Amino acid sequence: MEKINEKAEKLSERWRSLDRLYEEYAKAAGLNYASLFVLETICENQDSCTQKTICELTYYPKQSVNLIIKSFLENNYIELKEMPSDRRNKYIYLTEKGKQYAREIVYPLWHAHEQVITRMGQAQYEEFLRMMALYEETYREQIENIVHTELKNRGNEDE
């Protein structure tokens, strides 16, 4: 029987492999991983995208998102429009140039994802998502338990 740590390593290898593929795609497109992820997020949330939305969906810090947004603004890929309800916050919209850029960069990535789903079959894909959600939920519970008990207790021992 495999050791737990070997099983975790197998999952980690697969995850890193997917990350490397995404990074390679981003690099070939002239972007970095984070910029591609932000561009995708803008495309997915075209009618209600703000920097806060991007931070929440990507888990990137506000400073990182802000730098990427500035870069997209400089390249005229996006425009910012004040929110009527809160003038401090702005909606992020793709410009015509940005829409064309997204069609060239993001859409092929989405098409590849659709091809993966087609190859897997809808039932297997949905099972994969269900299993990933279960893994994530269980892992979150375990990490929260460690953080709230073991790590807290370890911090108290140092006093």
DSSP file with accessible surface (Angstrom, degrees, kcal/mol):
  #  RESIDUE AA STRUCTURE BP1 BP2  ACC     N-H-->O    O-->H-N    N-H-->O    O-->H-N    TCO  KAPPA ALPHA  PHI   PSI    X-CA   Y-CA   Z-CA
    1    1 A M              0   0  218      0, 0.0     2,-0.1     0, 0.0     0, 0.0   0.000 360.0 360.0 360.0 136.4    0.0    0.0    0.0
    2    2 A E        -     0   0   74      1,-0.1     2,-0.1     2,-0.1     3,-0.0  -0.345 360.0-110.7 -68.5 147.7    1.3    3.4   -0.9
    3    3 A K    >>  -     0   0  146      1,-0.1     4,-1.7    -2,-0.1     3,-0.5  -0.488  26.3-117.5 -72.6 150.8    2.2    5.9    1.7
    4    4 A I  H 3> S+     0   0  130      1,-0.2     4,-2.6     2,-0.2     5,-0.2   0.910 115.5  55.5 -54.4 -44.8   -0.1    8.9    2.1
    5    5 A N  H 3> S+     0   0  117      1,-0.2     4,-2.0     2,-0.2    -1,-0.2   0.853 104.6  52.7 -64.1 -32.0    2.7   11.2    1.2
    6    6 A E  H <> S+     0   0   91     -3,-0.5     4,-1.8     2,-0.2    -1,-0.2   0.888 109.6  49.8 -68.7 -37.6    3.4    9.3   -2.1
    7    7 A K  H  X S+     0   0   91     -4,-1.7     4,-1.8     2,-0.2    -2,-0.2   0.917 110.9  49.0 -66.2 -42.5   -0.3    9.7   -3.0
    8    8 A A  H  X S+     0   0   50     -4,-2.6     4,-2.7     1,-0.2    -2,-0.2   0.893 108.6  54.5 -63.2 -38.2   -0.2   13.4   -2.2
    9    9 A E  H  X S+     0   0   79     -4,-2.0     4,-2.7    -5,-0.2    -1,-0.2   0.891 104.4  53.8 -64.0 -38.5    2.9   13.7   -4.4
   10   10 A K  H  X S+     0   0  111     -4,-1.8     4,-1.9     2,-0.2    -1,-0.2   0.926 111.4  45.1 -62.2 -44.3    1.1   12.1   -7.3
   11   11 A L  H  X S+     0   0   61     -4,-1.8     4,-2.6     1,-0.2    -2,-0.2   0.932 112.7  51.6 -63.6 -44.4   -1.7   14.7   -7.1
   12   12 A S  H  X S+     0   0   43     -4,-2.7     4,-2.8     1,-0.2     5,-0.2   0.894 107.3  52.8 -60.7 -40.7    0.8   17.5   -6.7
   13   13 A E  H  X S+     0   0   94     -4,-2.7     4,-2.1     2,-0.2    -1,-0.2   0.921 111.0  46.8 -60.8 -44.7    2.7   16.3   -9.8
   14   14 A R  H  X S+     0   0  179     -4,-1.9     4,-2.1     2,-0.2    -2,-0.2   0.915 112.9  49.1 -63.4 -43.9   -0.5   16.4  -11.9
   15   15 A W  H  X S+     0   0  124     -4,-2.6     4,-2.3     1,-0.2    -2,-0.2   0.928 112.0  47.7 -63.4 -44.9   -1.4   19.8  -10.5
   16   16 A R  H  X S+     0   0  101     -4,-2.8     4,-2.7     1,-0.2    -1,-0.2   0.877 109.0  55.4 -64.5 -35.3    2.1   21.3  -11.2
   17   17 A S  H  X S+     0   0   40     -4,-2.1     4,-2.1    -5,-0.2    -1,-0.2   0.927 108.7  46.7 -64.1 -43.2    1.9   19.8  -14.7
   18   18 A L  H  X S+     0   0   99     -4,-2.1     4,-2.2     1,-0.2    -2,-0.2   0.912 112.0  51.2 -64.6 -41.0   -1.3   21.6  -15.4
   19   19 A D  H  X S+     0   0   61     -4,-2.3     4,-2.7     1,-0.2    -2,-0.2   0.902 108.6  51.5 -61.8 -41.7    0.1   24.8  -14.0
   20   20 A R  H  X S+     0   0  131     -4,-2.7     4,-2.9     2,-0.2    -1,-0.2   0.904 108.4  51.3 -62.8 -41.4    3.2   24.4  -16.3
   21   21 A L  H  X S+     0   0   98     -4,-2.1     4,-2.4     2,-0.2    -1,-0.2   0.923 111.6  47.1 -60.7 -43.8    1.0   24.0  -19.3
   22   22 A Y  H  X S+     0   0   38     -4,-2.2     4,-2.7     2,-0.2    -2,-0.2   0.922 112.9  49.4 -64.0 -42.6   -1.0   27.1  -18.4
   23   23 A E  H  X S+     0   0   77     -4,-2.7     4,-2.7     2,-0.2    -2,-0.2   0.912 110.7  50.0 -63.6 -42.8    2.3   29.0  -17.8
   24   24 A E  H  X S+     0   0  119     -4,-2.9     4,-2.5     2,-0.2    -1,-0.2   0.908 111.5  48.8 -62.6 -41.8    3.7   27.8  -21.2
   25   25 A Y  H  X S+     0   0   68     -4,-2.4     4,-1.7     2,-0.2    -2,-0.2   0.937 111.7  49.1 -62.7 -46.5    0.5   28.9  -23.0
   26   26 A A  H  <>S+     0   0    0     -4,-2.7     5,-3.2     1,-0.2     4,-0.3   0.933 111.9  48.9 -58.7 -46.5    0.7   32.3  -21.3
   27   27 A K  H ><5S+     0   0  161     -4,-2.7     3,-1.6     1,-0.2    -1,-0.2   0.911 109.2  51.7 -62.0 -43.7    4.4   32.7  -22.2
   28   28 A A  H 3<5S+     0   0   91     -4,-2.5    -1,-0.2     1,-0.3    -2,-0.2   0.830 109.7  51.5 -62.4 -28.8    3.7   31.8  -25.8
   29   29 A A  T 3<5S-     0   0   24     -4,-1.7    -1,-0.3    -3,-0.2    -2,-0.2   0.428 123.3-106.9 -87.3  -0.8    0.9   34.4  -25.8
   30   30 A G  T < 5S+     0   0   66     -3,-1.6     2,-0.2     1,-0.3    -3,-0.2   0.708  86.6 101.8  83.8  20.6    3.3   37.0  -24.5
   31   31 A L      < -     0   0   26     -5,-3.2    -1,-0.3    -6,-0.2     2,-0.2  -0.747  67.8-118.7-123.0 173.7    1.8   37.1  -21.0
   32   32 A N     >  -     0   0   82     -2,-0.2     4,-2.3    -3,-0.1     5,-0.2  -0.646  40.8 -96.3-105.6 173.0    2.7   35.7  -17.6
   33   33 A Y  H  > S+     0   0   62     -2,-0.2     4,-2.4     1,-0.2     5,-0.2   0.917 122.8  47.1 -53.5 -50.3    0.5   33.2  -15.7
   34   34 A A  H  > S+     0   0   26      1,-0.2     4,-2.6     2,-0.2    -1,-0.2   0.907 110.8  51.1 -64.5 -41.3   -1.2   35.9  -13.6
   35   35 A S  H  > S+     0   0   11      1,-0.2     4,-2.6     2,-0.2    -1,-0.2   0.905 111.3  48.1 -65.0 -39.9   -1.9   38.3  -16.5
   36   36 A L  H  X S+     0   0    0     -4,-2.3     4,-2.7     2,-0.2    -1,-0.2   0.928 111.5  50.3 -64.6 -42.9   -3.5   35.4  -18.5
   37   37 A F  H  X S+     0   0   63     -4,-2.4     4,-2.2    -5,-0.2    -2,-0.2   0.915 112.1  47.4 -62.7 -40.5   -5.6   34.4  -15.5
   38   38 A V  H  X S+     0   0    0     -4,-2.6     4,-2.6     2,-0.2    -1,-0.2   0.927 110.8  51.4 -67.4 -42.9   -6.8   38.1  -15.0
   39   39 A L  H  X S+     0   0    0     -4,-2.6     4,-2.4     1,-0.2    -2,-0.2   0.933 110.9  48.7 -60.0 -43.4   -7.6   38.4  -18.7
   40   40 A E  H  X S+     0   0   23     -4,-2.7     4,-2.3     1,-0.2    -1,-0.2   0.915 109.9  51.9 -60.2 -43.0   -9.6   35.2  -18.5
   41   41 A T  H  X S+     0   0    2     -4,-2.2     4,-1.1     2,-0.2    -2,-0.2   0.902 108.6  50.2 -63.2 -40.5  -11.4   36.5  -15.4
   42   42 A I  H >< S+     0   0    0     -4,-2.6     3,-0.6     1,-0.2    -1,-0.2   0.936 111.3  49.5 -62.9 -44.1  -12.3   39.8  -17.2
   43   43 A C  H >< S+     0   0    7     -4,-2.4     3,-0.8     1,-0.2    -2,-0.2   0.881 110.9  49.4 -62.0 -39.0  -13.7   37.8  -20.2
   44   44 A E  H 3< S+     0   0  109     -4,-2.3    -1,-0.2     1,-0.2    -2,-0.2   0.681 120.0  36.5 -74.0 -18.8  -15.8   35.6  -17.9
   45   45 A N  T XX S+     0   0   39     -4,-1.1     3,-1.5    -3,-0.6     4,-0.6  -0.220  71.3 146.7-128.5  43.4  -17.2   38.6  -16.0
   46   46 A Q  T <4 S+     0   0   65     -3,-0.8     3,-0.2     1,-0.3    -1,-0.1   0.751  72.0  45.3 -59.0 -29.4  -17.6   41.2  -18.7
   47   47 A D  T 34 S+     0   0  141      1,-0.2    -1,-0.3    -3,-0.1    46,-0.1   0.585 128.0  21.7 -93.5  -8.6  -20.7   42.8  -17.4
   48   48 A S  T <4 S+     0   0   65     -3,-1.5     2,-0.5    -6,-0.2    -2,-0.2   0.038  80.8 143.1-147.7  33.4  -19.7   43.1  -13.7
   49   49 A C     <  +     0   0    1     -4,-0.6    43,-3.2    43,-0.4     2,-0.3  -0.666  14.0 159.3 -89.7 128.1  -15.9   43.0  -13.5
   50   50 A T     >  -     0   0   15     -2,-0.5     4,-2.3    41,-0.2     5,-0.2  -0.858  55.3-102.8-130.2 170.6  -14.1   45.1  -10.9
   51   51 A Q  H  > S+     0   0   44     39,-0.5     4,-2.7    -2,-0.3     5,-0.2   0.893 124.9  55.0 -62.5 -35.0  -10.6   44.8   -9.4
   52   52 A K  H  > S+     0   0  135      2,-0.2     4,-2.6     1,-0.2    -1,-0.2   0.919 106.0  51.2 -63.0 -42.7  -12.3   43.4   -6.3
   53   53 A T  H  > S+     0   0   27      1,-0.2     4,-2.4     2,-0.2     5,-0.2   0.932 110.8  48.7 -57.7 -47.2  -14.1   40.7   -8.4
   54   54 A I  H  X S+     0   0    0     -4,-2.3     4,-2.5     1,-0.2     6,-0.4   0.926 111.1  49.5 -61.8 -44.9  -10.7   39.8   -9.9
   55   55 A C  H  X S+     0   0   25     -4,-2.7     4,-1.9     1,-0.2     5,-0.3   0.914 112.7  47.9 -59.9 -43.5   -9.0   39.6   -6.5
   56   56 A E  H  < S+     0   0  111     -4,-2.6    -1,-0.2     1,-0.2    -2,-0.2   0.876 117.5  40.8 -66.5 -37.8  -11.8   37.4   -5.1
   57   57 A L  H  < S+     0   0   86     -4,-2.4    -2,-0.2    -5,-0.2    -1,-0.2   0.791 125.4  33.3 -84.0 -28.3  -11.8   35.0   -8.1
   58   58 A T  H  < S-     0   0    7     -4,-2.5    -2,-0.2    -5,-0.2    -3,-0.2   0.614  93.7-133.5 -99.9 -16.5   -8.1   34.7   -8.6
   59   59 A Y     <  +     0   0  192     -4,-1.9    -4,-0.1    -5,-0.3    -3,-0.1   0.668  57.5 144.2  66.2  19.0   -7.0   35.1   -4.9
   60   60 A Y        -     0   0   48     -6,-0.4    -1,-0.3    -5,-0.3    -2,-0.1  -0.632  56.6-102.7 -84.5 148.4   -4.3   37.5   -6.1
   61   61 A P     >  -     0   0   71      0, 0.0     4,-2.2     0, 0.0     3,-0.4  -0.320  29.7-113.1 -67.6 154.3   -3.4   40.5   -3.9
   62   62 A K  H  > S+     0   0  148      1,-0.2     4,-2.8     2,-0.2     5,-0.2   0.859 115.7  56.5 -55.7 -39.9   -4.9   43.9   -4.9
   63   63 A Q  H  > S+     0   0  140      2,-0.2     4,-2.0     1,-0.2    -1,-0.2   0.905 107.7  47.4 -62.0 -42.1   -1.4   45.3   -5.7
   64   64 A S  H  > S+     0   0   51     -3,-0.4     4,-1.9     2,-0.2    -1,-0.2   0.929 113.6  47.2 -65.6 -45.2   -0.8   42.5   -8.2
   65   65 A V  H  X S+     0   0    0     -4,-2.2     4,-2.9     1,-0.2     5,-0.2   0.921 109.8  54.3 -62.7 -42.0   -4.1   42.9   -9.9
   66   66 A N  H  X S+     0   0   56     -4,-2.8     4,-2.6     1,-0.2    -1,-0.2   0.907 107.3  50.2 -60.2 -42.1   -3.6   46.7  -10.0
   67   67 A L  H  X S+     0   0  119     -4,-2.0     4,-2.0     2,-0.2    -1,-0.2   0.906 112.3  47.0 -62.5 -41.8   -0.3   46.3  -11.9
   68   68 A I  H  X S+     0   0   13     -4,-1.9     4,-2.6     2,-0.2    -2,-0.2   0.929 111.3  51.1 -66.9 -43.0   -1.9   43.9  -14.4
   69   69 A I  H  X S+     0   0    1     -4,-2.9     4,-2.6     1,-0.2    -2,-0.2   0.920 109.0  51.6 -60.3 -43.4   -4.8   46.3  -14.9
   70   70 A K  H  X S+     0   0  106     -4,-2.6     4,-2.5    -5,-0.2    -1,-0.2   0.915 109.8  50.0 -59.8 -42.0   -2.4   49.2  -15.5
   71   71 A S  H  X S+     0   0   44     -4,-2.0     4,-1.7     2,-0.2    -2,-0.2   0.927 111.0  48.3 -63.0 -44.1   -0.6   47.1  -18.1
   72   72 A F  H  <>S+     0   0    1     -4,-2.6     5,-2.9     1,-0.2     6,-0.8   0.878 111.3  51.2 -64.7 -36.6   -3.9   46.3  -19.9
   73   73 A L  H ><5S+     0   0   67     -4,-2.6     3,-1.6     3,-0.2    -2,-0.2   0.926 107.8  51.9 -64.0 -45.4   -4.8   50.0  -19.8
   74   74 A E  H 3<5S+     0   0  159     -4,-2.5    -1,-0.2     1,-0.3    -2,-0.2   0.833 111.2  47.6 -60.7 -32.7   -1.5   51.0  -21.3
   75   75 A N  T 3<5S-     0   0   68     -4,-1.7    -1,-0.3    -5,-0.2    -2,-0.2   0.390 113.4-121.4 -87.7   1.2   -2.1   48.5  -24.1
   76   76 A N  T < 5S+     0   0   91     -3,-1.6    22,-0.5    -4,-0.1    21,-0.3   0.809  75.6 127.3  62.1  33.2   -5.6   49.8  -24.6
   77   77 A Y  S   <S+     0   0   33     -5,-2.9    18,-2.0    20,-0.2     2,-0.3   0.701  71.7  25.5 -87.2 -24.5   -7.1   46.3  -23.9
   78   78 A I  E     -A   94   0A   2     -6,-0.8     2,-0.3    16,-0.3    16,-0.2  -0.904  61.3-154.6-135.3 163.1   -9.5   47.6  -21.2
   79   79 A E  E     -A   93   0A  81     14,-2.6    14,-2.7    -2,-0.3     2,-0.4  -0.966  16.5-135.9-134.2 151.9  -11.3   50.7  -20.1
   80   80 A L  E     -A   92   0A  55     -2,-0.3     2,-0.4    12,-0.2    12,-0.2  -0.914  17.7-173.2-109.9 136.3  -12.5   51.7  -16.7
   81   81 A K  E     -A   91   0A 106     10,-2.1    10,-3.4    -2,-0.4    -2,-0.0  -0.998  29.5-110.6-130.0 133.4  -15.9   53.2  -16.0
   82   82 A E  E     -A   90   0A  97     -2,-0.4     8,-0.2     8,-0.3     5,-0.2  -0.279  30.5-118.5 -59.5 142.7  -17.1   54.5  -12.6
   83   83 A M  E >   -A   86   0A  28      6,-2.3     3,-0.6     3,-0.7     6,-0.2  -0.682  15.7-139.0 -79.0 130.6  -19.8   52.5  -10.9
   84   84 A P  T 3  S+     0   0  121      0, 0.0     3,-0.3     0, 0.0    -1,-0.1   0.876 102.8  48.0 -59.1 -34.4  -22.9   54.7  -10.5
   85   85 A S  T 3  S+     0   0  104      1,-0.3     2,-0.2     2,-0.1    -3,-0.0   0.700 127.9  20.1 -80.8 -20.3  -23.4   53.3   -7.0
   86   86 A D  E X   -A   83   0A  38     -3,-0.6     3,-1.6     3,-0.2    -3,-0.7  -0.727  62.3-167.7-153.6  96.8  -19.8   53.8   -5.8
   87   87 A R  E 3  S+     0   0A 175     -3,-0.3    -1,-0.1     1,-0.3    -2,-0.1   0.651  85.4  66.8 -67.0 -14.3  -17.6   56.2   -7.7
   88   88 A R  E 3  S+     0   0A 204     -6,-0.1     2,-0.3    -5,-0.0    -1,-0.3   0.786  97.6  62.1 -74.2 -27.9  -14.5   55.0   -6.0
   89   89 A N  E <  S-     0   0A  69     -3,-1.6    -6,-2.3    -6,-0.2     2,-0.4  -0.744  72.8-155.5-100.4 152.0  -14.8   51.6   -7.7
   90   90 A K  E     -A   82   0A  83     -2,-0.3   -39,-0.5    -8,-0.2     2,-0.3  -0.961  14.6-126.7-130.7 143.1  -14.7   51.1  -11.5
   91   91 A Y  E     -A   81   0A  60    -10,-3.4   -10,-2.1    -2,-0.4     2,-0.5  -0.607  25.7-135.8 -79.0 147.2  -16.1   48.5  -13.8
   92   92 A I  E     -A   80   0A   1    -43,-3.2   -43,-0.4    -2,-0.3     2,-0.4  -0.930  26.1-180.0-109.1 123.1  -13.5   46.9  -16.2
   93   93 A Y  E     -A   79   0A  66    -14,-2.7   -14,-2.6    -2,-0.5     2,-0.3  -0.955  29.0-118.4-122.8 142.8  -14.6   46.5  -19.8
   94   94 A L  E     -A   78   0A  11     -2,-0.4   -16,-0.3   -16,-0.2     2,-0.1  -0.602  28.5-139.0 -73.9 136.0  -12.7   45.1  -22.7
   95   95 A T     >  -     0   0   16    -18,-2.0     4,-3.0    -2,-0.3     5,-0.2  -0.323  34.8 -94.6 -78.5 176.7  -12.1   47.7  -25.5
   96   96 A E  H  > S+     0   0  131      1,-0.2     4,-2.2     2,-0.2     5,-0.2   0.926 132.5  49.3 -58.9 -42.1  -12.5   46.6  -29.1
   97   97 A K  H  > S+     0   0  105    -21,-0.3     4,-2.5     1,-0.2    -1,-0.2   0.905 111.5  49.7 -62.7 -39.7   -8.8   46.0  -29.2
   98   98 A G  H  > S+     0   0    0    -22,-0.5     4,-2.9     2,-0.2    -2,-0.2   0.882 108.4  52.0 -66.9 -38.2   -9.1   44.0  -25.9
   99   99 A K  H  X S+     0   0   74     -4,-3.0     4,-2.3     2,-0.2    -1,-0.2   0.915 111.2  47.3 -64.1 -42.0  -11.9   41.9  -27.3
  100  100 A Q  H  X S+     0   0   83     -4,-2.2     4,-1.8    -5,-0.2    -2,-0.2   0.927 112.2  50.2 -63.9 -43.1   -9.8   41.1  -30.4
  101  101 A Y  H  X S+     0   0   30     -4,-2.5     4,-2.2     1,-0.2     5,-0.3   0.926 110.5  49.6 -60.4 -45.0   -6.9   40.2  -28.1
  102  102 A A  H  X>S+     0   0    0     -4,-2.9     5,-2.1     1,-0.2     4,-1.5   0.891 107.1  54.8 -63.1 -39.0   -9.1   38.0  -26.0
  103  103 A R  H  <5S+     0   0  104     -4,-2.3    -1,-0.2     1,-0.2    -2,-0.2   0.877 113.8  42.4 -61.1 -35.3  -10.4   36.2  -29.1
  104  104 A E  H  <5S+     0   0  111     -4,-1.8    -2,-0.2    -5,-0.1    -1,-0.2   0.810 130.5  22.4 -79.4 -31.5   -6.8   35.5  -30.0
  105  105 A I  H  X5S+     0   0   17     -4,-2.2     4,-0.8    -5,-0.2    -3,-0.2   0.869 129.2  31.5-104.7 -52.8   -5.5   34.5  -26.6
  106  106 A V  H  X5S+     0   0    0     -4,-1.5     4,-2.4    -5,-0.3     3,-0.3   0.914 110.6  59.7 -81.3 -42.8   -8.4   33.4  -24.3
  107  107 A Y  H  ><S+     0   0   92     -5,-2.1     4,-2.7     1,-0.2     5,-0.2   0.889 103.5  51.1 -60.2 -41.3  -10.8   31.8  -26.7
  108  108 A P  H  > S+     0   0   57      0, 0.0     4,-2.3     0, 0.0    -1,-0.2   0.894 109.9  52.2 -62.0 -33.9   -8.4   29.2  -28.0
  109  109 A L  H  X S+     0   0   30     -4,-0.8     4,-2.0    -3,-0.3    -2,-0.2   0.922 110.7  46.7 -64.7 -44.2   -7.7   28.2  -24.4
  110  110 A W  H  X S+     0   0   69     -4,-2.4     4,-2.4     1,-0.2    -1,-0.2   0.888 109.8  53.9 -64.9 -37.4  -11.4   27.9  -23.8
  111  111 A H  H  X S+     0   0  101     -4,-2.7     4,-2.3    -5,-0.2    -2,-0.2   0.915 106.5  52.2 -63.3 -40.4  -11.7   25.8  -26.9
  112  112 A A  H  X S+     0   0   50     -4,-2.3     4,-2.0     1,-0.2    -1,-0.2   0.914 108.5  51.1 -60.8 -41.6   -9.0   23.5  -25.7
  113  113 A H  H  X S+     0   0   92     -4,-2.0     4,-2.3     1,-0.2    -2,-0.2   0.923 108.6  51.0 -62.1 -42.9  -11.0   23.1  -22.4
  114  114 A E  H  X S+     0   0  109     -4,-2.4     4,-2.5     1,-0.2    -1,-0.2   0.887 108.2  52.8 -61.4 -38.2  -14.1   22.2  -24.4
  115  115 A Q  H  X S+     0   0  100     -4,-2.3     4,-2.6     2,-0.2    -1,-0.2   0.877 107.0  52.3 -64.6 -38.1  -12.1   19.6  -26.3
  116  116 A V  H  X S+     0   0   75     -4,-2.0     4,-2.8     2,-0.2     5,-0.2   0.939 110.3  48.0 -62.1 -46.0  -11.0   18.1  -23.1
  117  117 A I  H  X S+     0   0   30     -4,-2.3     4,-2.5     1,-0.2     8,-0.2   0.926 112.1  49.7 -61.1 -43.9  -14.6   17.8  -21.9
  118  118 A T  H  < S+     0   0  104     -4,-2.5    -1,-0.2     1,-0.2    -2,-0.2   0.934 112.9  46.6 -61.0 -44.2  -15.6   16.3  -25.2
  119  119 A R  H  < S+     0   0  227     -4,-2.6    -2,-0.2     1,-0.2    -1,-0.2   0.892 116.3  44.2 -67.0 -39.9  -12.8   13.7  -25.0
  120  120 A M  H  < S-     0   0   58     -4,-2.8     4,-0.3    -5,-0.2    -1,-0.2   0.836 113.0-123.5 -70.3 -33.9  -13.6   12.9  -21.4
  121  121 A G     X  -     0   0   29     -4,-2.5     4,-2.5    -5,-0.2     5,-0.2   0.141  21.6 -92.8  92.4 143.1  -17.3   12.7  -21.9
  122  122 A Q  H  > S+     0   0  107      1,-0.2     4,-2.6     2,-0.2     5,-0.2   0.896 123.4  51.7 -59.1 -41.0  -19.8   14.8  -20.0
  123  123 A A  H  > S+     0   0   79      1,-0.2     4,-2.2     2,-0.2    -1,-0.2   0.934 112.5  44.6 -65.3 -44.9  -20.4   12.2  -17.3
  124  124 A Q  H  > S+     0   0  132     -4,-0.3     4,-2.6     2,-0.2    -1,-0.2   0.895 113.1  52.3 -65.7 -38.3  -16.7   11.6  -16.6
  125  125 A Y  H  X S+     0   0   35     -4,-2.5     4,-2.5    -8,-0.2    -2,-0.2   0.933 110.1  47.3 -63.8 -45.1  -16.1   15.4  -16.5
  126  126 A E  H  X S+     0   0  110     -4,-2.6     4,-2.4     1,-0.2    -1,-0.2   0.892 112.3  50.3 -64.6 -36.6  -19.0   16.0  -14.1
  127  127 A E  H  X S+     0   0   88     -4,-2.2     4,-2.9    -5,-0.2    -2,-0.2   0.914 108.9  52.4 -66.0 -41.2  -17.7   13.1  -11.9
  128  128 A F  H  X S+     0   0   94     -4,-2.6     4,-2.6     2,-0.2    -2,-0.2   0.941 111.0  46.9 -58.4 -47.0  -14.2   14.7  -12.0
  129  129 A L  H  X S+     0   0   81     -4,-2.5     4,-2.5     2,-0.2    -2,-0.2   0.904 111.9  51.0 -62.5 -41.7  -15.6   18.0  -10.9
  130  130 A R  H  X S+     0   0  130     -4,-2.4     4,-2.3     2,-0.2    -2,-0.2   0.936 112.0  46.5 -62.2 -43.4  -17.6   16.3   -8.1
  131  131 A M  H  X S+     0   0   86     -4,-2.9     4,-2.7     1,-0.2    -2,-0.2   0.895 111.8  50.7 -68.3 -38.5  -14.5   14.5   -6.9
  132  132 A M  H  X S+     0   0   50     -4,-2.6     4,-2.9     2,-0.2    -1,-0.2   0.909 110.3  50.2 -64.5 -40.5  -12.4   17.7   -7.0
  133  133 A A  H  X S+     0   0   51     -4,-2.5     4,-2.7     2,-0.2    -2,-0.2   0.915 111.7  48.0 -64.0 -42.0  -15.1   19.6   -5.0
  134  134 A L  H  X S+     0   0   78     -4,-2.3     4,-2.6     2,-0.2     5,-0.3   0.930 112.7  48.5 -63.4 -44.9  -15.1   16.8   -2.4
  135  135 A Y  H  X S+     0   0  106     -4,-2.7     4,-2.9     2,-0.2     5,-0.2   0.941 113.3  47.8 -60.3 -47.0  -11.3   16.8   -2.3
  136  136 A E  H  X S+     0   0   97     -4,-2.9     4,-2.8     2,-0.2    -2,-0.2   0.931 112.7  47.8 -61.2 -46.2  -11.3   20.6   -1.9
  137  137 A E  H  X S+     0   0  105     -4,-2.7     4,-2.2     2,-0.2    -1,-0.2   0.939 115.5  44.3 -61.8 -46.5  -13.9   20.6    0.8
  138  138 A T  H  X S+     0   0   58     -4,-2.6     4,-2.2     2,-0.2    -2,-0.2   0.917 114.1  49.4 -66.7 -41.1  -12.2   17.8    2.8
  139  139 A Y  H  X S+     0   0  132     -4,-2.9     4,-2.8    -5,-0.3     5,-0.2   0.919 109.4  52.3 -64.3 -43.1   -8.8   19.4    2.4
  140  140 A R  H  X S+     0   0  109     -4,-2.8     4,-2.9    -5,-0.2     5,-0.3   0.932 109.0  50.3 -58.6 -45.5  -10.1   22.8    3.5
  141  141 A E  H  X S+     0   0   96     -4,-2.2     4,-2.2     1,-0.2    -1,-0.2   0.918 112.1  47.7 -58.8 -43.7  -11.6   21.2    6.7
  142  142 A Q  H  X S+     0   0  102     -4,-2.2     4,-2.3     2,-0.2    -2,-0.2   0.921 113.4  46.5 -66.0 -44.2   -8.3   19.5    7.5
  143  143 A I  H  X S+     0   0   68     -4,-2.8     4,-3.0     2,-0.2     5,-0.2   0.926 112.1  50.7 -65.1 -43.7   -6.3   22.7    6.9
  144  144 A E  H  X S+     0   0   95     -4,-2.9     4,-2.8    -5,-0.2    -1,-0.2   0.906 109.8  51.6 -60.9 -39.3   -8.7   24.7    9.0
  145  145 A N  H  X>S+     0   0   80     -4,-2.2     4,-1.7    -5,-0.3     5,-0.6   0.933 111.6  46.1 -62.2 -45.3   -8.5   22.1   11.8
  146  146 A I  I  <>S+     0   0   59     -4,-2.3     5,-2.7     2,-0.2     6,-0.4   0.943 115.0  47.0 -62.8 -46.4   -4.7   22.3   11.7
  147  147 A V  I  <>S+     0   0   65     -4,-3.0     5,-0.6     1,-0.2    -2,-0.2   0.923 116.9  42.5 -62.2 -44.5   -4.6   26.1   11.7
  148  148 A H  I  <5S+     0   0  108     -4,-2.8    -1,-0.2    -5,-0.2    -2,-0.2   0.674 131.3  17.1 -82.0 -16.2   -7.2   26.5   14.5
  149  149 A T  I  X5S+     0   0   52     -4,-1.7     4,-2.8    -5,-0.2     5,-0.2   0.696 127.5  32.1-116.4 -70.8   -5.8   23.8   16.8
  150  150 A E  I  ><S+     0   0  121     -5,-0.6     4,-2.2     1,-0.2    -3,-0.2   0.902 123.1  42.5 -63.9 -46.7   -2.3   22.5   16.2
  151  151 A L  I  ><S+     0   0   76     -5,-2.7     4,-2.0     2,-0.2    -1,-0.2   0.892 115.6  50.1 -70.4 -36.6   -0.7   25.7   14.9
  152  152 A K  H  ><S+     0   0  127     -5,-0.6     4,-1.7    -6,-0.4    -2,-0.2   0.930 112.1  48.1 -63.9 -45.1   -2.5   27.9   17.5
  153  153 A N  H  X S+     0   0   90     -4,-2.8     4,-1.5     1,-0.2    -2,-0.2   0.882 109.3  53.0 -63.5 -38.4   -1.3   25.5   20.3
  154  154 A R  H  X S+     0   0  153     -4,-2.2     4,-0.9    -5,-0.2    -1,-0.2   0.902 106.9  52.8 -63.9 -39.1    2.2   25.6   18.9
  155  155 A G  H  < S+     0   0   34     -4,-2.0     4,-0.4     1,-0.2     3,-0.4   0.874 107.3  52.2 -63.6 -34.5    2.2   29.4   19.1
  156  156 A N  H >< S+     0   0   94     -4,-1.7     3,-0.8     1,-0.2    -1,-0.2   0.805 101.7  60.4 -71.8 -28.6    1.1   29.2   22.7
  157  157 A E  H 3< S+     0   0  148     -4,-1.5    -1,-0.2     1,-0.2    -2,-0.2   0.803  96.9  60.6 -68.2 -28.6    4.0   26.9   23.6
  158  158 A D  T 3<        0   0  132     -4,-0.9    -1,-0.2    -3,-0.4    -2,-0.2   0.684 360.0 360.0 -73.1 -16.1    6.5   29.6   22.5
  159  159 A E    <         0   0  191     -3,-0.8    -3,-0.0    -4,-0.4    -4,-0.0  -0.203 360.0 360.0 -77.8 360.0    5.2   32.1   25.1
